[in-house]
Amino acid sequence: MGKLIAQAEGEIDLSADIIDYYADHGEAFLADKVLNPEYGTALIRNCPIGVLLGVMPWNFPYYQVARFAAPNIMVGNTILLKHASIVPQCAAAIEELFEEAGAPQGLYTNLFISGKHASDLVSDKRVKGVSLTGSEEAGASIAMEAGKHLKKVVLELGGNDVFIILEDADMEKTVEWAVVGRMNNNGQCCLAST
């Protein structure tokens, strides 16, 4: 997607760390948590809900997928992933990595479909939830379909963060971090400071 090689390598390392984290801690995360209510017994149990659709952006093509797929696969869900159309090589590479790792066929499936088809897919009764990171327009389309069909939905929509400078700020550090905050990932970051 045009990111600096050092930043791309950093994203790959972070993505691998996320996947390793859930693989290493999954058993503990999924263990029943017994509660001690005043009356009776209760516990918290994490269970899969089924097939989840992820619609992911181009600006962090590995990280966004790792943070969505890893915890959901850990709990036992199946992933359908519609990646941004401008990073098909990344989408294919991620699916190949799952195959090379010995994941069961169908655990993670990459879909080369349009955004319109992704919205339509939300209505499929086999899809139990959807997560989208992207534009407000794409989020509105997914949210409308999810609402019509009472699907669980998570939306992370685009935007920028305000960079506020307080009176007592060290201006040298402030300028340094303002530039980092704005130019990280070539400025293509939803939390880039403005």
KANORTA-V784598 format. One record per run of one state. SS is the DSSP state (helix for helix, strand for strand, loop for the rest). FROM is the first residue (numbers start at 1). TO is the last residue. If there is no record, write none. Layout:
SS;FROM;TO
SS;FROM;TO
This chain:
loop;1;4
helix;5;30
loop;31;32
strand;33;35
loop;36;41
strand;42;44
loop;45;50
strand;51;56
loop;57;62
helix;63;75
loop;76;77
strand;78;83
loop;84;84
helix;85;100
loop;101;107
strand;108;111
loop;112;114
helix;115;121
loop;122;126
strand;127;134
loop;135;135
helix;136;148
loop;149;151
strand;152;157
loop;158;160
strand;161;161
loop;162;170
helix;171;187
loop;188;192
strand;193;193
loop;194;194
